[in-house]
Amino acid sequence: MFLKAIKKAVLPVLIGSLLTGSGCRITYGYAGENSWDAAVIFQEESSGINTSNTDTQQEAASGSTADTNSQEEKNTGDNTSDTDTQQENVSPNTPATDDTLIQAPSALLMEATTGTVIYEKDPDTRRSPASITKIMTLILIFDALENGTLKMTDTVTTSAYAKSMGGSQVFLEEGETQDVETMIKCIVIASGNDASVAMAEHIGGSEQEFVRQMNERAAGLGMENTHFVDCCGLTDSTDHYTTARDIALMSRELITKYPKILEYSSIWMENITHVTRQGSKEFGLTNTNKLLRSYEGCVGLKTGSTSLAKYCVSAVAARNGITLISVVMAAPDYKVRFKDAAAMLNYGFSKSSLYTDENPEKLPSIEVRKGTKPTTEVKYEKTFQYLSCDGKTIGDVQTKLNLNPQVQAPVKAGDTAGTLEYYENGRKLGEINILFTETIEKATYKNCLEKIIAEAF
């Protein structure tokens, strides 16, 4: 009786599957024979500006704001300054190019979340970046923190070579140790060349190896007109160059991937403690970015100047959920670089409106025909965001879901299952991909048999 029961259950299925050709469809419950066609669904959404704001940086008390680097600003023979998960969306916005907006010869304004370029002026001419170089140094430091090869509490020892750095420095002594967090502050607040080289040696083993990694990282970001020869920008080599566009790209990478950097770059003044054989003493760090105190919402990022580079800045400011990166290169003096950066930020904030779809429609499960599983889940690749630069608030947005409810096995996790398109008054703003969340192989006869036997017993 037992054998008869197995034959009665198995043989009809095997015969049927042989007759239907290669592969077989395993049905779990409802077979879904009358599945609907590919979905084309329109959904009205109320327009919305992302209301998540970066806190506006409050200015430090003016009673203790003496600029300890004012003398270095006048000395253009060194690199002292005025001592971050989203891909870009399709955008029809064309960058403004009004040359009268700023005085500096090269500049670019970018919105950080979408990567939209709002304004540009000669953005691709190669120029010396001076201490703006340290943005890439900071990226590699935070890369190491993220991958676990470095910790904020690790101690870093200053070599004789690192101590010998001229230009802007925090006066580290040979053999002096500081933890990684303190070194980061020395780099981003006071633009310390000695701290930059000490960190480069700690991570890469040598500055030369670290610089190789900097160039490799730059290439990965699409910085096509950038080449570094040192980690701090002190060099006067003509082989050390970048562009306003490339500075914006690496600035965006740093502040969007590692937003914690803004906690450090927004510090106006802070003391560190030097502990050496001569004893311990306090040393004051003063931020080289004067926009922190003069521009509402400024939270960073980095300044730089040498006789070759003149005066540069990559300024970051956030207002009403919009974060802008304002890059100025080769300004004639430190006042012009800050004035130009502020002018671009004012222009950007007056023109920009950011739409973020924080609550996209729920996605259905997808039926998988002839697979080892009957259904699979799908997910949105990212959150959709769109930046409008016409000075108008984004109105009602409609979405169009393109998703086939039924697919043939095999399917692979990460492959595109469909798209969600966004429109405003019939104009397409962009789209995001919908991805399979798991891999499902095509079912074999063995899978069919194992399933039938499992269900029968």
C-alpha positions in Angstrom: 0.0 0.0 0.0 2.9 2.3 0.8 4.5 1.9 -2.6 1.2 2.3 -4.4 0.7 5.6 -2.5 4.1 6.9 -3.7 3.5 5.9 -7.2 0.1 7.4 -7.2 1.6 10.8 -6.0 4.8 10.9 -8.0 4.2 9.2 -11.4 1.6 11.6 -12.7 3.8 14.6 -11.9 6.9 13.1 -13.5 5.0 12.2 -16.6 3.4 15.6 -16.8 6.7 17.4 -16.4 8.4 15.3 -19.1 5.6 16.2 -21.4 5.9 19.9 -20.8 9.6 20.0 -21.8 12.7 21.1 -19.9 12.2 22.4 -16.4 9.1 22.3 -14.3 7.0 24.6 -12.3 6.7 23.8 -8.6 3.4 25.2 -7.2 3.1 26.1 -3.5 -0.5 26.7 -2.8 -2.3 28.9 -5.3 -0.7 28.5 -8.7 -1.5 32.1 -9.9 -2.4 31.0 -13.4 -4.4 34.1 -14.1 -1.6 36.5 -13.1 -2.0 40.1 -14.2 0.2 41.6 -16.8 3.1 43.9 -16.1 2.0 46.7 -13.8 1.8 50.3 -14.9 0.6 52.1 -11.8 0.3 55.9 -11.3 0.2 57.2 -7.8 -0.3 60.9 -6.7 2.0 62.0 -4.0 2.0 65.3 -2.2 5.1 67.1 -2.9 7.6 67.4 -0.1 10.9 69.0 0.7 13.1 66.8 2.9 12.8 68.4 6.3 15.9 66.8 7.8 18.2 69.7 8.5 21.8 69.7 9.3 22.1 71.9 12.5 23.3 75.4 11.8 26.8 75.9 13.2 26.7 78.5 16.0 29.5 80.9 16.1 32.1 80.8 18.9 32.2 83.6 21.5 33.9 86.5 19.9 35.9 87.3 23.1 38.6 84.6 22.2 38.7 84.5 18.5 42.0 85.9 17.7 43.1 84.5 14.3 46.4 82.7 15.2 47.0 82.2 11.5 46.7 85.8 10.3 50.4 86.0 9.8 50.5 82.8 7.9 47.7 84.1 5.6 49.9 86.9 4.5 52.8 84.5 3.9 51.9 82.9 0.6 55.1 80.9 0.6 53.5 78.0 2.5 50.3 76.1 2.3 48.6 77.6 5.3 45.0 78.5 4.8 43.5 81.5 6.4 44.9 79.7 9.4 30.0 62.1 2.9 24.1 56.2 0.2 23.2 57.9 -3.0 23.9 57.9 -6.7 23.0 61.0 -8.8 19.5 61.1 -10.3 18.7 62.2 -13.8 18.5 66.0 -13.8 17.8 68.4 -16.7 19.3 71.3 -14.6 21.9 73.2 -16.5 24.6 74.8 -14.3 24.7 78.6 -14.2 27.9 80.1 -15.7 27.6 83.9 -14.9 31.2 85.0 -14.6 30.2 88.2 -12.8 29.0 86.2 -9.7 32.5 85.7 -8.4 36.0 87.1 -8.9 38.1 83.9 -8.6 39.0 82.3 -12.0 37.8 78.8 -11.1 34.8 77.7 -9.0 32.0 75.2 -8.7 28.8 74.9 -6.6 27.4 71.4 -6.0 24.4 70.0 -4.0 25.8 67.3 -1.9 22.9 64.7 -1.8 22.3 64.5 -5.6 25.6 65.7 -6.9 23.8 68.3 -9.0 26.1 71.1 -10.2 24.3 74.4 -9.7 27.0 76.8 -10.8 30.4 76.5 -12.4 33.2 78.8 -13.7 36.1 77.2 -15.5 35.7 74.1 -13.4 38.1 71.7 -15.2 41.3 73.7 -15.5 44.1 72.0 -13.5 45.4 74.1 -10.6 47.4 73.6 -7.4 45.0 72.9 -4.5 47.4 73.6 -1.5 45.9 72.3 1.7 42.6 71.3 0.0 44.7 68.2 -0.7 44.0 67.2 2.9 40.3 66.3 2.0 41.6 63.2 0.3 43.9 62.5 3.2 40.9 62.6 5.5 38.9 60.3 3.1 41.6 57.7 3.5 41.7 58.1 7.2 38.0 57.5 7.5 38.2 54.6 5.0 40.6 53.0 7.4 38.3 53.7 10.3 35.4 52.1 8.5 37.2 49.0 7.5 38.5 48.4 11.0 42.3 48.8 10.3 42.2 52.0 12.4 40.5 53.2 15.6 39.9 56.6 16.9 41.8 55.6 20.1 44.9 54.3 18.3 48.0 56.2 19.1 50.1 57.7 16.2 53.8 58.5 16.6 55.3 61.5 15.0 58.4 60.8 12.9 61.3 63.1 12.4 60.1 63.6 8.8 56.6 64.5 9.9 58.0 67.0 12.4 60.1 68.6 9.7 57.1 69.8 7.7 56.9 73.5 7.3 53.9 75.7 6.5 50.8 75.3 8.7 51.5 73.0 11.6 50.6 72.1 15.1 54.2 71.7 16.2 54.3 68.0 16.9 57.6 66.8 18.3 59.6 63.7 17.1 58.4 60.7 19.1 55.3 62.5 20.3 52.1 60.5 20.2 48.5 61.6 19.8 45.4 59.5 19.2 43.8 59.4 15.8 40.9 61.7 16.8 43.3 64.4 17.9 45.2 64.1 14.7 42.0 64.5 12.6 41.3 67.7 14.5 44.8 68.9 13.9 44.3 68.3 10.2 40.8 69.6 9.6 40.8 72.5 12.1 44.3 73.8 12.0 45.5 72.3 8.6 48.5 70.7 10.3 51.0 69.4 7.7 52.9 67.5 10.4 49.7 65.7 11.5 48.8 64.9 7.9 52.2 63.3 7.3 52.1 61.4 10.6 48.8 59.9 9.7 49.9 59.1 6.2 52.9 57.2 7.6 50.8 55.4 10.2 48.3 54.2 7.6 50.4 53.6 4.5 53.8 52.9 6.1 55.3 55.8 4.2 53.9 59.0 2.7 54.8 57.7 -0.8 52.6 54.7 -0.4 49.8 56.7 1.1 49.9 59.1 -1.8 49.6 56.2 -4.2 46.5 55.2 -2.4 45.2 58.8 -2.6 45.6 58.8 -6.4 43.9 55.4 -6.6 41.0 56.6 -4.5 40.7 59.8 -6.7 40.6 57.7 -9.8 37.8 55.6 -8.3 35.8 58.8 -7.7 36.1 59.8 -11.3 38.5 62.7 -10.5 39.9 62.7 -14.0 42.1 65.8 -13.7 43.7 65.2 -10.3 47.2 63.9 -9.3 48.7 64.1 -5.9 52.4 64.0 -5.0 52.1 64.6 -1.3 49.4 64.2 1.4 49.2 67.8 2.6 49.6 70.2 -0.4 52.8 71.8 0.8 54.6 71.0 -2.5 55.1 73.5 -5.3 55.4 70.7 -7.8 53.4 71.3 -11.0 52.6 67.6 -11.0 50.4 68.1 -7.9 47.1 69.4 -9.3 43.3 69.1 -9.2 40.2 71.1 -10.4 37.2 72.8 -8.9 35.0 69.9 -10.1 37.3 67.2 -8.7 37.5 69.0 -5.3 33.7 69.1 -5.2 33.6 65.3 -6.0 36.0 64.4 -3.1 34.3 66.9 -0.8 31.0 65.2 -1.5 32.5 61.8 -0.9 33.9 62.8 2.5 30.8 64.5 3.9 28.2 62.1 2.5 30.0 58.9 3.3 31.5 60.1 6.5 29.3 62.9 7.9 31.1 62.7 11.2 33.8 64.8 9.6 31.4 67.8 9.9 31.5 67.5 13.7 35.2 68.3 13.5 35.3 70.7 10.6 32.7 72.9 12.4 34.8 73.3 15.5 36.0 76.9 15.8 38.6 76.6 18.5 39.9 73.7 20.6 43.0 72.9 22.7 45.2 69.9 22.4 47.9 68.7 24.8 51.5 68.1 23.7 53.2 65.5 25.9 56.9 65.3 25.2 60.2 64.8 27.1 60.0 68.5 28.0 56.7 67.9 29.7 53.1 68.7 28.7 51.6 71.9 27.4 48.4 73.1 25.9 48.2 74.2 22.3 45.3 76.0 20.7 43.8 75.0 17.4 41.9 77.7 15.5 39.8 76.9 12.5 41.2 78.3 9.2 37.6 78.5 7.7 36.3 82.0 8.7 32.9 81.2 7.1 32.1 79.2 10.2 31.6 82.5 12.0 30.3 84.7 9.2 28.0 82.5 7.1 24.8 80.9 8.6 24.8 77.2 8.3 28.4 76.8 7.4 29.8 73.5 8.8 33.1 73.0 7.0 35.2 72.1 5.2 38.8 73.0 4.2 40.9 76.0 3.2 44.3 76.2 1.5 46.8 78.7 0.2 50.3 78.7 -1.3 52.1 81.2 -3.6 51.3 78.8 -6.5 47.8 77.9 -5.5 46.8 81.4 -4.2 43.7 81.1 -2.0 41.3 78.1 -2.1 38.4 76.9 -0.1 35.9 74.0 -0.2 33.0 75.4 1.9 30.0 73.3 3.1 26.8 74.9 4.4 23.4 73.4 5.2 20.0 75.1 5.2 16.4 73.7 5.1 17.6 70.2 4.4 19.9 71.2 1.5 23.7 70.9 1.8 25.8 72.8 -0.7 29.5 72.5 -1.5 31.1 75.7 -2.7 34.6 75.4 -4.2 36.8 78.4 -5.0 40.3 78.1 -6.5 43.1 80.6 -7.1 41.3 83.6 -5.5 43.7 86.6 -5.4 43.4 87.0 -1.6 41.7 85.3 1.4 38.9 87.9 1.5 37.9 87.2 -2.1 37.9 83.4 -1.6 35.4 83.6 1.3 33.3 86.3 -0.4 33.1 84.2 -3.6 32.2 81.0 -1.6 29.4 82.9 0.2 28.1 84.4 -3.0 27.8 80.9 -4.6 26.1 79.6 -1.5 23.6 82.4 -1.5 22.9 81.8 -5.1 22.4 78.1 -4.6 20.1 78.4 -1.6 18.0 80.9 -3.4 17.5 78.7 -6.4 17.4 75.2 -5.0 14.4 73.0 -3.9 15.0 69.4 -2.9 12.4 66.7 -3.3 12.8 63.5 -1.4 10.5 60.5 -1.6 10.7 59.3 2.0 7.7 57.0 1.7 7.6 55.2 -1.6 4.8 52.8 -2.3 5.1 49.2 -0.9 6.4 46.7 -3.4 4.6 43.4 -3.9 6.2 39.9 -3.9 7.1 38.6 -7.4 6.1 35.2 -8.6 9.0 33.1 -9.9 8.0 30.5 -12.4 9.9 27.2 -12.6 12.1 28.2 -9.7 13.3 26.6 -6.5 11.1 29.1 -4.6 7.7 30.3 -5.6 8.2 34.0 -4.9 10.8 36.6 -4.3 10.9 40.0 -2.6 12.2 43.1 -4.3 13.4 46.4 -2.9 14.2 49.9 -4.1 17.9 50.5 -4.9 17.9 53.9 -3.1 15.8 56.8 -1.9 14.8 59.0 -4.8 15.9 62.6 -4.6 15.6 65.4 -7.1 17.1 68.9 -7.0 15.3 71.7 -8.8 17.4 74.8 -9.5 14.8 77.1 -11.1 13.9 78.9 -7.9 10.5 77.3 -7.7 9.2 74.8 -5.1 8.6 71.3 -6.6 4.9 70.7 -7.0 2.8 67.5 -7.0 4.8 64.5 -8.1 3.4 61.4 -9.7 5.1 58.0 -9.8 4.9 55.2 -12.4 5.7 51.7 -11.3 7.1 49.4 -14.0 7.3 46.0 -12.4 6.4 42.6 -13.9 4.6 40.5 -11.3 5.8 37.3 -12.7 9.3 36.2 -13.9 11.0 33.1 -15.1 13.8 31.5 -13.0 16.6 31.9 -12.6 16.8 35.4 -10.9 19.9 36.9 -9.2 20.0 39.1 -6.2 20.9 42.6 -7.1 19.6 42.3 -10.7 17.0 44.9 -11.8 13.4 43.8 -11.5 11.8 47.1 -12.6 11.8 50.8 -12.1 9.9 53.6 -10.3 9.6 56.7 -12.4 8.9 60.2 -11.1 7.0 63.0 -13.0 6.0 66.6 -12.3 3.3 67.9 -14.7 4.3 65.3 -17.3 8.0 66.1 -17.1 10.1 63.2 -16.0 12.3 64.0 -13.0 14.1 60.7 -12.9 13.8 57.1 -11.7 15.2 54.5 -9.3 15.8 50.8 -9.9 13.9 48.0 -8.2 16.2 45.1 -7.4 15.7 41.4 -6.6 16.7 40.6 -3.0 17.7 37.0 -3.4 19.0 34.5 -6.0 16.5 31.7 -7.1 17.8 29.0 -9.3 15.8 27.2 -12.0 14.1 24.1 -10.6 15.3 20.6 -11.7 13.4 17.3 -11.8 15.2 16.4 -8.7 13.8 19.5 -7.0 10.3 18.6 -8.1 10.6 15.1 -6.8 12.1 16.2 -3.5 9.3 18.7 -3.0 6.5 16.2 -3.8 7.9 13.6 -1.4 8.4 16.2 1.3 4.8 17.4 1.0 3.5 13.8 0.8 5.1 12.8 4.1 
